[in-house]
């Protein structure tokens, strides 16, 4: 069991462990996302989705978000949501086979409408998964078409990307719909930049008609705990991919970027400290043959006991071999 714990909790579990948590924390589960080939499994009473990614170390992985406060279920806006006093978890799935740009736009508009009506109008973290992320769709890569739809939804709902872009990631699956799940809050988080990288929404037009609408990380406060949501992070400096074809160097560059984001979070809010923090990583590997080299580098950087889940996935750039996202549940130095 990989665990980090705070007022908002995150566990990475197998099926048996998930069932135990469901029973022990009835009424306190915000949502769950399962990775791996879908077995015959009862859908739990919370926002839930299966995502068709290769699990590299287990049969299936359940990402489970829990709350110390009781949660309220609400599916009235076409999105499965649960919420406590401070945070809302939501999940939706839409068609990803055709017109991905329009699907992304409609999905994001639905998310914005739902969180605004429910009073949790600030996106903190969003996850996106859809098939054939690097494939061509009428002359434009599918990931770039997704970015156009997402960007236009921000504009149509009058959200300034520079101020409101959440932490995020987008990965390619083996099949299935466009799956989006997210955390939103009553209070705005604080976007965190990486001085080694351009803001994604300011990328040159060579990366597509619209830049990716996300921040490198997001700081959020819940009770006495501070959370740092680190976006999908890879071997990118400025806006360029470095070390094409070299998995060891890409993994090392990724670690340097992760450390830079954490340091920037300390500078952004002096109360933030990752000393003794619970940190959880999801690591996406394009080619499973690279897993030993990537695992070795991650362990060297963050310790052999670090909570890390490894998944096989296509990454948003075809020349990227590894991507790492993280959640840091940290104490605050008040």
N, C-alpha and C positions, 0 to 999 in steps of 0.2 A: 504494500500500500504506500503510495506516494502522497504525502499530506502536507499542507500548509494550513494554518489555523488563525482565524481572527473572527470579528463579528460577522464577516462574510467569509465562508469557508470554501475551499476547493480540495477535492480528492480525485485521484486517478485510480480507478478500481477495476477489478475483474467482475464478472457477472454475479458471482456468489457474494462478494463484498458489497456490491451495489444493492443487492436484495436485502442484506443485513442493514445497510444504512437506511434504505426506504422504510423498513419496519421500525428501526430505532428512532428515526427522525421524522416520523409522520407529521405532516403539516409544517415542516421546516425545510423541505427541499425546494429550491428555486427552479432548478432545471437540470437536465442531464443530456449529454451528447455521447453517442456510442460510435466508436471507430472499429472497422473491421468488416468481414463478411457477415451479413445479417443472418443470425440463426432464428429459430422459432422462439420469440421472446415476447412476453406480455408488455404492452405499452404502459409505462407507469403513469400515475396521476400527476403529471407535471409536464411542462414543455419538454419535448423529447424528439430526437431525430437520430437516425442511423446515417453515417457517412461512410461511403465505400472507399476507404483508404487501406492500404496494406499496413497491418500492425507488425512491427519488426521483432518484437520480443514476447508478445502474448497473443492469445487467440482473439481477444477483444479488449478494448479499453473503454471504460465509462468515465467521462469527465463530468463530475458531479459538483454542482454549486449549491451550498446550503446556507441557511440563515439562522442566527441565534434567536431572532424574533420569529413569531409565527408569520406565515405567508398567506396571501390571498390569491386565488386563481381567477383569471379573467381572460376569456377568449372573445370578447364582444367586438373587437375591432379587426377580426380576421387574422389575428396573430396570437399564438399561444403565449400567455404571459403569466408570471407570478410576481408578487411584490411584497416587500415589507415596508416599514416606515420610510426607509431611505433609498432603497435600490429596487429596480425592476429588471427581471430577466425575461427576454423574449426570444421566440424562435419562429421562423417561417420558411417554407419551401415553395419554390415556384419553378415553372418550366425553364430549362436552360438549353434546350436543343436548338431553338430558333429564336431570332430577335432578342438576343441576350441584352443588347443595349436597352431595349424597351422594358424587358423583364426587370433589369436592375433598377431602372428609374421607377417603375411602379412599386417594386418592393421597398425601396428607400422612402418613397412618398408615404407608403402605408406605415412604415416604422415611425417616421416623423409625426404623422397624424395621430397615431396611437399614443406615443409617449407624451405628446402635448396634451391630449385630452385627459390622460390619466394623471398628469401632473409630475411626470418624471422626464422633463424636456431636454435633459443633457445626456447625450451619448458619451459613455466612457470608453467602451471597448466593443468592437464588432469583429466577428469571424465570418469569412466567406469561403465556401467550397463549391466548385462546379467542375464538370468534366471538360477535357480538351482545352485547358486554359491557354496553351501556347499555339493552338491550331488557328489556321486562317479562316476568317469568316467574311467573304466578299471583299477581300483585299485589306482587311485589318485584323490583327490578332484578337482573339476572343477576350483576352484580358484587357486589351485596350478598348474594346467595345464596352466591356463592363465598366471601365473607368469613365467613359463618356456618360453612360446612364446614371451612374452614382453622382458624378459632378453636377449634372443637370438637375438632379433631385435636390441637391443642396441649394441651388439657385432658385428653383421653383418654390421651395418652402422658405425662402428668404433667410437662409443661414449662411453666415460668412465662414468660408472654409478655413481661413486663417485663425479664426477664433473658436470654431465649433467642431473641427475635424477630430474624431476620436482616434485612439490607438486602434490598429486593425491589421489584418493579414488576409491574403487571398491565395488559396491553394487549389491545385488541380486534382480531381478525384478520378477513379476508374469508371464511374458512371453515376447516374442518378440526377436529381434536380439541382438547381441552385439553392443551397442551404445557407441561410443567414441566421446567426444567433448573436445576441448582444446583451450588454449591461448598460442601463441608463439610470440616472439619479435625479433627485430633486435639486441637488446643488451641483453647480458646474465643477468639473475637474480642471486641472491646470495642464495644458499641453506642454510637453517637454521636447526640446529639439536635440539634435546630435550635431555638434560643431564640425564633425568630420563629413557630414552629409548635407546635401541640399534638402530643404523641405520637399516632400514628394509632389505636392501640388504646384511646385515651382519648377518642375523638370522641364527641360527643353522640349519643343514640339516634336523632335525626333523620336520621343517615347510615346507619341500618340497625340490626338487632337486635344485631349484633356488630361491633366496630371492626376495621379491617384489622390483621392481626397481623404488622407489620413495624416495623423501626427506620429512622430517616432515613438512617443510614449505619452502616457497620461497619468498624472498624479491625482488621487482622489482620497478624501477623508471620510471615514466611517467611524463614529464614536471616537475612541482613543487610538484607533488604528489608522495608518496611512498605507494606501495601496499604490504601487507603481505597476501599471499595465504597460509592458514593453511590446511594441508591435513586432510583426515578423521582420527579422533582422538578418542581413546577409552580407556578402562580400562586395559591398558598394561603398565607394568613397567619392565625395562630391555627388555625381549622378552616374558614374561609370562603374560597370562590373570590373573587378580586379581578379587576376589569377585564373583566367578562363582555362578550364580543363585540369586544374590542380586542386584536388579536394582538400589536401592538407593545408595549403595556403588559404583557400577559401574559408575553411573552418577557423583558422587563426585570425583572419581578418574579421570574421563574424564576431569572434570573442572580443576583439578590440572595440568593435562598434557597441556591443552590449555593455562593456565597461564604461565607454564614453557616455552612454545614455544614463547609466546609474550615477555617474559623477555629475552630469548635468542636472539630474533630479535633486541632488544635494545642494547645488548652487541655486536652483529654482526655488527651493523651500528649505530654509535652514533647519526646520523641524524634522526633516526626513533623515533617517539613519537606517542603513541596511545592516548594522551590527546586530548579529543574532537574529536576523530576519528569516522568515520562512520563504524560500524561493522555489518556484516550480517552473520547469521548462518543458515546452513541446518542441521537439527537433524533427524537422522534415528533411528526408533524404531522397534525392531524386533516383539514385541507383543504389539498391540494397547492398551491392558489393562494396560500397564505400562506408558502410556502417561501422566496421571496426576502427577505421582511421578517424571518423568523426567522433565516435564514442570516446576514443582515447584523448582527443583534444579537449572535448567538453569536460571530461573527468579531471584532466590536468588543470583546467582553468577554474572549475567550480567544486572540485572534490568528488571522490568516488561515491560519497553518500548523497550527492545532490539528487533532488527529485526530478528525474528526466524521463519523458516518454518519447519513444522513437517511432515515427510513422513514415511510410513510403508515400511520397506525393510528388506531383509535378509542381514546380515553383514558378512564380509569376514571370521570370525571365528564363528563356531557354538555356542561357549560359550559366545559370546559377545551379550549384550542386547541393547546397545545404541552406536551410533557413531555420532560425531559432526564434521562438517567442517566449516571453516570460511574464510571470506575475510575482511581485515581491510584496509580501505582507510584512510591513516594517513597523517598529515602534517609532513614536515621535519623541523628539527631544524638546519638550515644552519649556 
